[in-house]
Amino acid sequence: MKSKYKAMVLSCMDPRFQHLVYNYLKKKKLTGKYSAFTIAGAAVGVTQSNGAILYGPKISTFSL
Amino acid sequence: MVLSCMDPRFQHLVYNYLKKKKLTGKYSAFTIAGAAVGVTHNKFKQWHKTFYNNLATSIQLHKIEKLIVINHKDCGAAKIANGKKEFNVTNEKKIHEDSFSKLKKEIKKRFPKLKVELNLMSLESKITKF
């Protein structure tokens, strides 16, 4: 049976991007067809081995 | 920050609920299986630290004042948390309530200034507040 879902979207937590990502996916006709994992940094957040870079004292040097 | 579930059926419902609340562009997001269930239940223990790290990051970067939690009915993560018991409306409601209560307590301990709003959404977009 073919699934009615197409993808998981990995995206960033940044407030400036929630509607941009939503509208991009809407334009791609993916509304209702994707699950979501939203986390600081998207791919950076799930691949950076040194968590301290994202969550440690140097946090202010990063623009998320 | 909005804590909500990964479920494909709810992405546009959550987005539109927040739009209606005039919050577009004003919230950060942490989307994970089960929302509050995912960040509190023992079956998903490895996810908890990631959530609190993300919340701390958003407090620092985005100066947020509130955590808006949106769990939803017919939740797959709640089914996993339920285990081998029969998964029914009563059991699911209890899982959501427990997750809300644990999360509220933990937030009070870790981030005492942060307000918390607890919501349970249905597939018809109806919100029940806790």
N, CA and C atoms of all chains as a GROMACS GRO file, in nm:
protein
  582
    1MET      N    1   0.084  -0.121   0.000
    1MET     CA    2   0.000   0.000   0.000
    1MET      C    3   0.088   0.126   0.000
    2LYS      N    4   0.055   0.218  -0.085
    2LYS     CA    5   0.134   0.340  -0.093
    2LYS      C    6   0.097   0.434   0.022
    3SER      N    7   0.198   0.487   0.089
    3SER     CA    8   0.172   0.574   0.204
    3SER      C    9   0.124   0.711   0.154
    4LYS      N   10   0.036   0.771   0.232
    4LYS     CA   11  -0.008   0.907   0.193
    4LYS      C   12   0.090   1.012   0.243
    5TYR      N   13   0.189   0.968   0.322
    5TYR     CA   14   0.291   1.060   0.371
    5TYR      C   15   0.416   1.051   0.285
    6LYS      N   16   0.484   1.164   0.269
    6LYS     CA   17   0.598   1.169   0.176
    6LYS      C   18   0.734   1.184   0.243
    7ALA      N   19   0.740   1.257   0.353
    7ALA     CA   20   0.872   1.291   0.406
    7ALA      C   21   0.867   1.333   0.552
    8MET      N   22   0.985   1.333   0.614
    8MET     CA   23   1.001   1.404   0.740
    8MET      C   24   1.080   1.530   0.709
    9VAL      N   25   1.040   1.640   0.769
    9VAL     CA   26   1.112   1.766   0.748
    9VAL      C   27   1.196   1.797   0.872
   10LEU      N   28   1.325   1.807   0.852
   10LEU     CA   29   1.416   1.846   0.960
   10LEU      C   30   1.448   1.993   0.939
   11SER      N   31   1.404   2.076   1.032
   11SER     CA   32   1.427   2.220   1.015
   11SER      C   33   1.466   2.284   1.148
   12CYS      N   34   1.499   2.411   1.142
   12CYS     CA   35   1.550   2.481   1.260
   12CYS      C   36   1.440   2.545   1.344
   13MET      N   37   1.469   2.566   1.470
   13MET     CA   38   1.373   2.623   1.566
   13MET      C   39   1.350   2.774   1.548
   14ASP      N   40   1.436   2.841   1.474
   14ASP     CA   41   1.437   2.987   1.463
   14ASP      C   42   1.299   3.046   1.430
   15PRO      N   43   1.252   3.141   1.513
   15PRO     CA   44   1.118   3.200   1.491
   15PRO      C   45   1.100   3.265   1.353
   16ARG      N   46   1.210   3.313   1.296
   16ARG     CA   47   1.200   3.382   1.166
   16ARG      C   48   1.171   3.285   1.052
   17PHE      N   49   1.186   3.157   1.079
   17PHE     CA   50   1.176   3.060   0.970
   17PHE      C   51   1.054   2.967   0.974
   18GLN      N   52   0.976   2.973   1.081
   18GLN     CA   53   0.864   2.879   1.093
   18GLN      C   54   0.764   2.897   0.978
   19HIS      N   55   0.725   3.021   0.952
   19HIS     CA   56   0.626   3.044   0.845
   19HIS      C   57   0.690   3.028   0.706
   20LEU      N   58   0.820   3.059   0.697
   20LEU     CA   59   0.889   3.044   0.567
   20LEU      C   60   0.896   2.896   0.529
   21VAL      N   61   0.932   2.813   0.626
   21VAL     CA   62   0.940   2.668   0.599
   21VAL      C   63   0.801   2.614   0.568
   22TYR      N   64   0.702   2.656   0.649
   22TYR     CA   65   0.564   2.610   0.628
   22TYR      C   66   0.515   2.646   0.487
   23ASN      N   67   0.540   2.770   0.449
   23ASN     CA   68   0.491   2.815   0.318
   23ASN      C   69   0.567   2.751   0.202
   24TYR      N   70   0.696   2.725   0.223
   24TYR     CA   71   0.776   2.655   0.122
   24TYR      C   72   0.717   2.516   0.097
   25LEU      N   73   0.684   2.447   0.206
   25LEU     CA   74   0.631   2.311   0.194
   25LEU      C   75   0.489   2.313   0.135
   26LYS      N   76   0.415   2.418   0.169
   26LYS     CA   77   0.279   2.433   0.114
   26LYS      C   78   0.286   2.450  -0.038
   27LYS      N   79   0.382   2.534  -0.080
   27LYS     CA   80   0.404   2.559  -0.223
   27LYS      C   81   0.442   2.430  -0.297
   28LYS      N   82   0.512   2.344  -0.225
   28LYS     CA   83   0.554   2.214  -0.281
   28LYS      C   84   0.442   2.112  -0.273
   29LYS      N   85   0.325   2.156  -0.232
   29LYS     CA   86   0.205   2.070  -0.217
   29LYS      C   87   0.229   1.954  -0.119
   30LEU      N   88   0.299   1.986  -0.011
   30LEU     CA   89   0.330   1.882   0.087
   30LEU      C   90   0.248   1.896   0.216
   31THR      N   91   0.156   1.991   0.220
   31THR     CA   92   0.074   2.010   0.340
   31THR      C   93   0.004   1.879   0.378
   32GLY      N   94   0.019   1.840   0.503
   32GLY     CA   95  -0.044   1.716   0.552
   32GLY      C   96   0.032   1.590   0.516
   33LYS      N   97   0.144   1.607   0.444
   33LYS     CA   98   0.215   1.489   0.394
   33LYS      C   99   0.353   1.469   0.457
   34TYR      N  100   0.387   1.554   0.554
   34TYR     CA  101   0.519   1.539   0.615
   34TYR      C  102   0.511   1.539   0.768
   35SER      N  103   0.598   1.457   0.826
   35SER     CA  104   0.619   1.468   0.971
   35SER      C  105   0.730   1.570   0.990
   36ALA      N  106   0.750   1.614   1.115
   36ALA     CA  107   0.847   1.722   1.136
   36ALA      C  108   0.936   1.695   1.256
   37PHE      N  109   1.060   1.732   1.242
   37PHE     CA  110   1.151   1.735   1.356
   37PHE      C  111   1.218   1.871   1.352
   38THR      N  112   1.185   1.953   1.450
   38THR     CA  113   1.234   2.090   1.452
   38THR      C  114   1.326   2.108   1.571
   39ILE      N  115   1.448   2.147   1.545
   39ILE     CA  116   1.551   2.152   1.649
   39ILE      C  117   1.652   2.261   1.613
   40ALA      N  118   1.719   2.317   1.713
   40ALA     CA  119   1.818   2.422   1.687
   40ALA      C  120   1.921   2.372   1.587
   41GLY      N  121   1.934   2.444   1.477
   41GLY     CA  122   2.037   2.413   1.378
   41GLY      C  123   2.000   2.313   1.270
   42ALA      N  124   1.885   2.250   1.281
   42ALA     CA  125   1.846   2.145   1.184
   42ALA      C  126   1.958   2.042   1.169
   43ALA      N  127   2.017   2.028   1.051
   43ALA     CA  128   2.122   1.927   1.030
   43ALA      C  129   2.244   1.953   1.118
   44VAL      N  130   2.273   2.079   1.146
   44VAL     CA  131   2.387   2.111   1.234
   44VAL      C  132   2.360   2.054   1.374
   45GLY      N  133   2.237   2.073   1.422
   45GLY     CA  134   2.199   2.026   1.555
   45GLY      C  135   2.205   1.875   1.571
   46VAL      N  136   2.182   1.803   1.464
   46VAL     CA  137   2.180   1.656   1.475
   46VAL      C  138   2.310   1.590   1.429
   47THR      N  139   2.410   1.674   1.392
   47THR     CA  140   2.536   1.614   1.348
   47THR      C  141   2.656   1.664   1.427
   48GLN      N  142   2.642   1.782   1.489
   48GLN     CA  143   2.755   1.840   1.563
   48GLN      C  144   2.786   1.754   1.685
   49SER      N  145   2.905   1.694   1.688
   49SER     CA  146   2.938   1.603   1.798
   49SER      C  147   2.964   1.677   1.928
   50ASN      N  148   3.014   1.798   1.919
   50ASN     CA  149   3.040   1.876   2.040
   50ASN      C  150   2.919   1.962   2.072
   51GLY      N  151   2.831   1.909   2.157
   51GLY     CA  152   2.709   1.980   2.193
   51GLY      C  153   2.737   2.115   2.254
   52ALA      N  154   2.854   2.128   2.316
   52ALA     CA  155   2.888   2.254   2.382
   52ALA      C  156   2.892   2.370   2.284
   53ILE      N  157   2.919   2.339   2.158
   53ILE     CA  158   2.926   2.446   2.058
   53ILE      C  159   2.789   2.512   2.042
   54LEU      N  160   2.686   2.431   2.044
   54LEU     CA  161   2.552   2.488   2.032
   54LEU      C  162   2.495   2.534   2.166
   55TYR      N  163   2.526   2.459   2.270
   55TYR     CA  164   2.455   2.485   2.395
   55TYR      C  165   2.542   2.543   2.505
   56GLY      N  166   2.670   2.559   2.478
   56GLY     CA  167   2.762   2.603   2.582
   56GLY      C  168   2.777   2.753   2.589
   57PRO      N  169   2.882   2.799   2.656
   57PRO     CA  170   2.900   2.941   2.681
   57PRO      C  171   2.919   3.025   2.556
   58LYS      N  172   2.960   2.961   2.446
   58LYS     CA  173   2.985   3.039   2.324
   58LYS      C  174   2.859   3.060   2.242
   59ILE      N  175   2.747   3.030   2.299
   59ILE     CA  176   2.621   3.033   2.226
   59ILE      C  177   2.594   3.166   2.156
   60SER      N  178   2.634   3.276   2.220
   60SER     CA  179   2.604   3.408   2.166
   60SER      C  180   2.677   3.434   2.034
   61THR      N  181   2.776   3.354   2.003
   61THR     CA  182   2.849   3.377   1.879
   61THR      C  183   2.778   3.312   1.760
   62PHE      N  184   2.672   3.238   1.789
   62PHE     CA  185   2.600   3.171   1.681
   62PHE      C  186   2.468   3.241   1.652
   63SER      N  187   2.437   3.256   1.524
   63SER     CA  188   2.309   3.313   1.487
   63SER      C  189   2.218   3.200   1.440
   64LEU      N  190   2.124   3.160   1.526
   64LEU     CA  191   2.039   3.047   1.490
   64LEU      C  192   1.909   3.091   1.427
   65MET      N  193   0.843   2.951   2.287
   65MET     CA  194   0.872   2.832   2.208
   65MET      C  195   0.747   2.745   2.202
   66VAL      N  196   0.723   2.686   2.087
   66VAL     CA  197   0.610   2.595   2.074
   66VAL      C  198   0.664   2.452   2.072
   67LEU      N  199   0.619   2.372   2.166
   67LEU     CA  200   0.654   2.230   2.170
   67LEU      C  201   0.535   2.153   2.112
   68SER      N  202   0.556   2.090   1.998
   68SER     CA  203   0.444   2.017   1.936
   68SER      C  204   0.493   1.884   1.879
   69CYS      N  205   0.401   1.806   1.826
   69CYS     CA  206   0.433   1.670   1.781
   69CYS      C  207   0.470   1.666   1.632
   70MET      N  208   0.542   1.563   1.596
   70MET     CA  209   0.588   1.545   1.457
   70MET      C  210   0.480   1.498   1.360
   71ASP      N  211   0.366   1.454   1.412
   71ASP     CA  212   0.261   1.389   1.332
   71ASP      C  213   0.220   1.472   1.209
   72PRO      N  214   0.225   1.412   1.088
   72PRO     CA  215   0.192   1.486   0.965
   72PRO      C  216   0.051   1.547   0.965
   73ARG      N  217  -0.041   1.485   1.038
   73ARG     CA  218  -0.180   1.534   1.038
   73ARG      C  219  -0.194   1.666   1.112
   74PHE      N  220  -0.092   1.702   1.191
   74PHE     CA  221  -0.108   1.819   1.278
   74PHE      C  222  -0.020   1.938   1.242
   75GLN      N  223   0.070   1.923   1.144
   75GLN     CA  224   0.160   2.035   1.114
   75GLN      C  225   0.082   2.160   1.071
   76HIS      N  226  -0.013   2.143   0.980
   76HIS     CA  227  -0.088   2.262   0.934
   76HIS      C  228  -0.190   2.308   1.038
   77LEU      N  229  -0.241   2.212   1.119
   77LEU     CA  230  -0.337   2.252   1.224
   77LEU      C  231  -0.268   2.339   1.329
   78VAL      N  232  -0.149   2.296   1.368
   78VAL     CA  233  -0.073   2.373   1.468
   78VAL      C  234  -0.034   2.509   1.410
   79TYR      N  235   0.015   2.508   1.286
   79TYR     CA  236   0.056   2.634   1.221
   79TYR      C  237  -0.062   2.732   1.216
   80ASN      N  238  -0.178   2.681   1.174
   80ASN     CA  239  -0.294   2.769   1.160
   80ASN      C  240  -0.348   2.815   1.295
   81TYR      N  241  -0.339   2.730   1.395
   81TYR     CA  242  -0.380   2.769   1.531
   81TYR      C  243  -0.294   2.887   1.580
   82LEU      N  244  -0.165   2.877   1.556
   82LEU     CA  245  -0.073   2.982   1.601
   82LEU      C  246  -0.090   3.109   1.518
   83LYS      N  247  -0.123   3.092   1.390
   83LYS     CA  248  -0.148   3.207   1.302
   83LYS      C  249  -0.271   3.284   1.352
   84LYS      N  250  -0.373   3.206   1.388
   84LYS     CA  251  -0.498   3.264   1.439
   84LYS      C  252  -0.472   3.342   1.568
   85LYS      N  253  -0.375   3.294   1.643
   85LYS     CA  254  -0.336   3.361   1.768
   85LYS      C  255  -0.243   3.478   1.743
   86LYS      N  256  -0.220   3.510   1.615
   86LYS     CA  257  -0.130   3.619   1.572
   86LYS      C  258   0.014   3.599   1.623
   87LEU      N  259   0.057   3.475   1.621
   87LEU     CA  260   0.192   3.443   1.670
   87LEU      C  261   0.292   3.415   1.556
   88THR      N  262   0.248   3.428   1.432
   88THR     CA  263   0.338   3.402   1.319
   88THR      C  264   0.465   3.489   1.330
   89GLY      N  265   0.579   3.424   1.321
   89GLY     CA  266   0.708   3.495   1.330
   89GLY      C  267   0.752   3.524   1.472
   90LYS      N  268   0.667   3.483   1.568
   90LYS     CA  269   0.698   3.519   1.708
   90LYS      C  270   0.729   3.399   1.796
   91TYR      N  271   0.738   3.281   1.738
   91TYR     CA  272   0.769   3.164   1.821
   91TYR      C  273   0.881   3.081   1.760
   92SER      N  274   0.963   3.027   1.850
   92SER     CA  275   1.057   2.925   1.807
   92SER      C  276   0.983   2.792   1.817
   93ALA      N  277   1.041   2.686   1.760
   93ALA     CA  278   0.968   2.559   1.759
   93ALA      C  279   1.058   2.442   1.796
   94PHE      N  280   1.002   2.354   1.874
   94PHE     CA  281   1.068   2.225   1.897
   94PHE      C  282   0.961   2.120   1.868
   95THR      N  283   0.982   2.047   1.760
   95THR     CA  284   0.882   1.950   1.716
   95THR      C  285   0.942   1.810   1.728
   96ILE      N  286   0.874   1.727   1.804
   96ILE     CA  287   0.929   1.594   1.836
   96ILE      C  288   0.812   1.498   1.858
   97ALA      N  289   0.835   1.369   1.836
   97ALA     CA  290   0.728   1.271   1.857
   97ALA      C  291   0.670   1.284   1.997
   98GLY      N  292   0.539   1.304   2.003
   98GLY     CA  293   0.468   1.307   2.131
   98GLY      C  294   0.463   1.441   2.202
   99ALA      N  295   0.534   1.541   2.154
   99ALA     CA  296   0.542   1.673   2.222
   99ALA      C  297   0.577   1.653   2.370
  100ALA      N  298   0.488   1.690   2.464
  100ALA     CA  299   0.520   1.679   2.607
  100ALA      C  300   0.543   1.533   2.649
  101VAL      N  301   0.476   1.439   2.581
  101VAL     CA  302   0.496   1.296   2.613
  101VAL      C  303   0.642   1.259   2.579
  102GLY      N  304   0.688   1.303   2.464
  102GLY     CA  305   0.824   1.272   2.419
  102GLY      C  306   0.933   1.328   2.509
  103VAL      N  307   0.905   1.443   2.570
  103VAL     CA  308   1.010   1.506   2.652
  103VAL      C  309   0.996   1.477   2.802
  104THR      N  310   0.899   1.391   2.837
  104THR     CA  311   0.883   1.358   2.980
  104THR      C  312   0.876   1.207   3.008
  105HIS      N  313   0.826   1.128   2.914
  105HIS     CA  314   0.804   0.986   2.945
  105HIS      C  315   0.935   0.907   2.944
  106ASN      N  316   0.945   0.814   3.036
  106ASN     CA  317   1.068   0.732   3.049
  106ASN      C  318   1.104   0.655   2.923
  107LYS      N  319   1.004   0.621   2.843
  107LYS     CA  320   1.033   0.545   2.721
  107LYS      C  321   1.111   0.627   2.618
  108PHE      N  322   1.114   0.759   2.639
  108PHE     CA  323   1.185   0.846   2.544
  108PHE      C  324   1.294   0.926   2.616
  109LYS      N  325   1.352   0.863   2.715
  109LYS     CA  326   1.446   0.932   2.805
  109LYS      C  327   1.559   1.005   2.733
  110GLN      N  328   1.608   0.946   2.625
  110GLN     CA  329   1.722   1.007   2.554
  110GLN      C  330   1.686   1.142   2.490
  111TRP      N  331   1.559   1.166   2.476
  111TRP     CA  332   1.518   1.291   2.409
  111TRP      C  333   1.508   1.409   2.507
  112HIS      N  334   1.498   1.379   2.635
  112HIS     CA  335   1.466   1.484   2.732
  112HIS      C  336   1.572   1.595   2.736
  113LYS      N  337   1.698   1.552   2.745
  113LYS     CA  338   1.807   1.648   2.757
  113LYS      C  339   1.812   1.741   2.635
  114THR      N  340   1.790   1.681   2.518
  114THR     CA  341   1.791   1.761   2.394
  114THR      C  342   1.686   1.872   2.400
  115PHE      N  343   1.568   1.836   2.452
  115PHE     CA  344   1.462   1.937   2.461
  115PHE      C  345   1.504   2.052   2.554
  116TYR      N  346   1.553   2.018   2.673
  116TYR     CA  347   1.588   2.124   2.768
  116TYR      C  348   1.705   2.208   2.715
  117ASN      N  349   1.797   2.146   2.644
  117ASN     CA  350   1.905   2.222   2.582
  117ASN      C  351   1.850   2.318   2.476
  118ASN      N  352   1.756   2.271   2.398
  118ASN     CA  353   1.695   2.356   2.295
  118ASN      C  354   1.615   2.470   2.358
  119LEU      N  355   1.544   2.438   2.465
  119LEU     CA  356   1.465   2.542   2.533
  119LEU      C  357   1.558   2.648   2.591
  120ALA      N  358   1.666   2.603   2.655
  120ALA     CA  359   1.764   2.698   2.712
  120ALA      C  360   1.823   2.785   2.602
  121THR      N  361   1.849   2.723   2.487
  121THR     CA  362   1.903   2.797   2.372
  121THR      C  363   1.806   2.905   2.326
  122SER      N  364   1.678   2.867   2.316
  122SER     CA  365   1.578   2.963   2.268
  122SER      C  366   1.556   3.076   2.370
  123ILE      N  367   1.561   3.043   2.498
  123ILE     CA  368   1.546   3.147   2.601
  123ILE      C  369   1.659   3.248   2.586
  124GLN      N  370   1.778   3.196   2.564
  124GLN     CA  371   1.895   3.283   2.552
  124GLN      C  372   1.896   3.362   2.421
  125LEU      N  373   1.867   3.294   2.312
  125LEU     CA  374   1.876   3.359   2.181
  125LEU      C  375   1.755   3.444   2.145
  126HIS      N  376   1.638   3.391   2.176
  126HIS     CA  377   1.516   3.455   2.128
  126HIS      C  378   1.441   3.531   2.236
  127LYS      N  379   1.493   3.522   2.359
  127LYS     CA  380   1.431   3.592   2.474
  127LYS      C  381   1.283   3.557   2.488
  128ILE      N  382   1.251   3.432   2.474
  128ILE     CA  383   1.110   3.391   2.484
  128ILE      C  384   1.062   3.398   2.630
  129GLU      N  385   0.932   3.417   2.645
  129GLU     CA  386   0.875   3.430   2.780
  129GLU      C  387   0.785   3.313   2.815
  130LYS      N  388   0.752   3.232   2.712
  130LYS     CA  389   0.651   3.130   2.735
  130LYS      C  390   0.680   3.002   2.656
  131LEU      N  391   0.641   2.889   2.714
  131LEU     CA  392   0.644   2.763   2.641
  131LEU      C  393   0.498   2.724   2.612
  132ILE      N  394   0.467   2.714   2.484
  132ILE     CA  395   0.332   2.671   2.444
  132ILE      C  396   0.340   2.525   2.404
  133VAL      N  397   0.274   2.440   2.479
  133VAL     CA  398   0.278   2.296   2.452
  133VAL      C  399   0.150   2.256   2.380
  134ILE      N  400   0.167   2.186   2.267
  134ILE     CA  401   0.048   2.138   2.194
  134ILE      C  402   0.061   1.986   2.173
  135ASN      N  403   0.006   1.910   2.266
  135ASN     CA  404  -0.008   1.765   2.245
  135ASN      C  405  -0.130   1.743   2.156
  136HIS      N  406  -0.148   1.621   2.106
  136HIS     CA  407  -0.269   1.596   2.027
  136HIS      C  408  -0.328   1.459   2.056
  137LYS      N  409  -0.456   1.447   2.027
  137LYS     CA  410  -0.525   1.319   2.046
  137LYS      C  411  -0.483   1.219   1.939
  138ASP      N  412  -0.501   1.091   1.968
  138ASP     CA  413  -0.463   0.982   1.877
  138ASP      C  414  -0.313   0.988   1.846
  139CYS      N  415  -0.236   1.009   1.952
  139CYS     CA  416  -0.092   1.029   1.939
  139CYS      C  417  -0.016   0.896   1.940
  140GLY      N  418   0.070   0.876   1.841
  140GLY     CA  419   0.149   0.754   1.829
  140GLY      C  420   0.246   0.735   1.946
  141ALA      N  421   0.306   0.844   1.991
  141ALA     CA  422   0.399   0.835   2.104
  141ALA      C  423   0.324   0.798   2.232
  142ALA      N  424   0.202   0.848   2.246
  142ALA     CA  425   0.120   0.812   2.363
  142ALA      C  426   0.087   0.662   2.358
  143LYS      N  427   0.067   0.610   2.236
  143LYS     CA  428   0.042   0.466   2.219
  143LYS      C  429   0.164   0.387   2.265
  144ILE      N  430   0.283   0.433   2.229
  144ILE     CA  431   0.406   0.365   2.272
  144ILE      C  432   0.419   0.374   2.424
  145ALA      N  433   0.394   0.492   2.479
  145ALA     CA  434   0.402   0.511   2.625
  145ALA      C  435   0.301   0.424   2.698
  146ASN      N  436   0.189   0.400   2.635
  146ASN     CA  437   0.081   0.320   2.694
  146ASN      C  438   0.121   0.173   2.712
  147GLY      N  439   0.216   0.127   2.630
  147GLY     CA  440   0.265  -0.010   2.639
  147GLY      C  441   0.162  -0.111   2.591
  148LYS      N  442   0.153  -0.222   2.664
  148LYS     CA  443   0.069  -0.332   2.618
  148LYS      C  444  -0.077  -0.318   2.660
  149LYS      N  445  -0.106  -0.219   2.744
  149LYS     CA  446  -0.245  -0.198   2.788
  149LYS      C  447  -0.332  -0.157   2.668
  150GLU      N  448  -0.462  -0.173   2.686
  150GLU     CA  449  -0.554  -0.128   2.580
  150GLU      C  450  -0.541   0.024   2.565
  151PHE      N  451  -0.524   0.069   2.443
  151PHE     CA  452  -0.510   0.213   2.420
  151PHE      C  453  -0.649   0.271   2.393
  152ASN      N  454  -0.702   0.339   2.493
  152ASN     CA  455  -0.834   0.400   2.475
  152ASN      C  456  -0.828   0.548   2.517
  153VAL      N  457  -0.942   0.615   2.500
  153VAL     CA  458  -0.947   0.760   2.526
  153VAL      C  459  -0.905   0.793   2.670
  154THR      N  460  -0.951   0.712   2.764
  154THR     CA  461  -0.921   0.738   2.905
  154THR      C  462  -0.772   0.723   2.933
  155ASN      N  463  -0.714   0.613   2.884
  155ASN     CA  464  -0.571   0.590   2.906
  155ASN      C  465  -0.487   0.698   2.836
  156GLU      N  466  -0.529   0.736   2.716
  156GLU     CA  467  -0.451   0.837   2.645
  156GLU      C  468  -0.458   0.971   2.718
  157LYS      N  469  -0.576   1.006   2.767
  157LYS     CA  470  -0.591   1.133   2.838
  157LYS      C  471  -0.499   1.138   2.960
  158LYS      N  472  -0.491   1.025   3.029
  158LYS     CA  473  -0.406   1.016   3.148
  158LYS      C  474  -0.258   1.036   3.110
  159ILE      N  475  -0.218   0.979   2.996
  159ILE     CA  476  -0.078   0.994   2.950
  159ILE      C  477  -0.048   1.142   2.922
  160HIS      N  478  -0.141   1.210   2.855
  160HIS     CA  479  -0.121   1.353   2.826
  160HIS      C  480  -0.118   1.434   2.956
  161GLU      N  481  -0.212   1.405   3.045
  161GLU     CA  482  -0.216   1.480   3.173
  161GLU      C  483  -0.087   1.461   3.252
  162ASP      N  484  -0.039   1.336   3.256
  162ASP     CA  485   0.085   1.309   3.328
  162ASP      C  486   0.202   1.385   3.266
  163SER      N  487   0.205   1.387   3.133
  163SER     CA  488   0.315   1.456   3.066
  163SER      C  489   0.310   1.606   3.096
  164PHE      N  490   0.191   1.663   3.099
  164PHE     CA  491   0.176   1.805   3.128
  164PHE      C  492   0.222   1.836   3.270
  165SER      N  493   0.180   1.750   3.360
  165SER     CA  494   0.213   1.774   3.500
  165SER      C  495   0.365   1.760   3.524
  166LYS      N  496   0.427   1.659   3.465
  166LYS     CA  497   0.573   1.641   3.478
  166LYS      C  498   0.647   1.759   3.417
  167LEU      N  499   0.603   1.799   3.299
  167LEU     CA  500   0.672   1.907   3.228
  167LEU      C  501   0.661   2.040   3.304
  168LYS      N  502   0.541   2.068   3.353
  168LYS     CA  503   0.518   2.193   3.427
  168LYS      C  504   0.611   2.200   3.550
  169LYS      N  505   0.619   2.087   3.619
  169LYS     CA  506   0.703   2.079   3.739
  169LYS      C  507   0.851   2.100   3.704
  170GLU      N  508   0.895   2.036   3.597
  170GLU     CA  509   1.035   2.045   3.555
  170GLU      C  510   1.071   2.187   3.508
  171ILE      N  511   0.977   2.249   3.438
  171ILE     CA  512   1.001   2.386   3.389
  171ILE      C  513   1.011   2.482   3.507
  172LYS      N  514   0.924   2.462   3.604
  172LYS     CA  515   0.924   2.548   3.723
  172LYS      C  516   1.060   2.540   3.793
  173LYS      N  517   1.115   2.418   3.794
  173LYS     CA  518   1.244   2.395   3.859
  173LYS      C  519   1.359   2.456   3.778
  174ARG      N  520   1.357   2.431   3.648
  174ARG     CA  521   1.471   2.473   3.563
  174ARG      C  522   1.463   2.618   3.516
  175PHE      N  523   1.340   2.660   3.482
  175PHE     CA  524   1.322   2.795   3.427
  175PHE      C  525   1.203   2.862   3.498
  176PRO      N  526   1.221   2.902   3.623
  176PRO     CA  527   1.107   2.951   3.703
  176PRO      C  528   1.032   3.072   3.644
  177LYS      N  529   1.101   3.150   3.562
  177LYS     CA  530   1.036   3.270   3.505
  177LYS      C  531   0.952   3.239   3.381
  178LEU      N  532   0.971   3.120   3.325
  178LEU     CA  533   0.903   3.086   3.199
  178LEU      C  534   0.757   3.047   3.224
  179LYS      N  535   0.667   3.112   3.148
  179LYS     CA  536   0.524   3.074   3.158
  179LYS      C  537   0.502   2.947   3.077
  180VAL      N  538   0.402   2.870   3.115
  180VAL     CA  539   0.374   2.745   3.043
  180VAL      C  540   0.225   2.740   3.008
  181GLU      N  541   0.196   2.710   2.880
  181GLU     CA  542   0.057   2.696   2.835
  181GLU      C  543   0.041   2.553   2.783
  182LEU      N  544  -0.056   2.481   2.835
  182LEU     CA  545  -0.072   2.340   2.802
  182LEU      C  546  -0.199   2.315   2.722
  183ASN      N  547  -0.184   2.259   2.604
  183ASN     CA  548  -0.299   2.237   2.514
  183ASN      C  549  -0.302   2.095   2.461
  184LEU      N  550  -0.424   2.045   2.443
  184LEU     CA  551  -0.443   1.916   2.376
  184LEU      C  552  -0.532   1.941   2.255
  185MET      N  553  -0.481   1.908   2.136
  185MET     CA  554  -0.555   1.938   2.012
  185MET      C  555  -0.618   1.810   1.956
  186SER      N  556  -0.738   1.824   1.902
  186SER     CA  557  -0.804   1.711   1.836
  186SER      C  558  -0.781   1.720   1.684
  187LEU      N  559  -0.817   1.615   1.612
  187LEU     CA  560  -0.802   1.617   1.466
  187LEU      C  561  -0.893   1.721   1.401
  188GLU      N  562  -0.992   1.767   1.476
  188GLU     CA  563  -1.082   1.871   1.423
  188GLU      C  564  -1.030   2.009   1.464
  189SER      N  565  -0.909   2.013   1.518
  189SER     CA  566  -0.846   2.139   1.558
  189SER      C  567  -0.900   2.197   1.687
  190LYS      N  568  -0.981   2.119   1.757
  190LYS     CA  569  -1.037   2.171   1.883
  190LYS      C  570  -0.930   2.162   1.992
  191ILE      N  571  -0.916   2.272   2.065
  191ILE     CA  572  -0.814   2.278   2.170
  191ILE      C  573  -0.878   2.263   2.308
  192THR      N  574  -0.821   2.174   2.388
  192THR     CA  575  -0.860   2.165   2.529
  192THR      C  576  -0.741   2.215   2.610
  193LYS      N  577  -0.768   2.310   2.698
  193LYS     CA  578  -0.660   2.368   2.780
  193LYS      C  579  -0.648   2.293   2.912
  194PHE      N  580  -0.526   2.281   2.961
  194PHE     CA  581  -0.503   2.214   3.090
  194PHE      C  582  -0.439   2.311   3.189
   0.00000   0.00000   0.00000
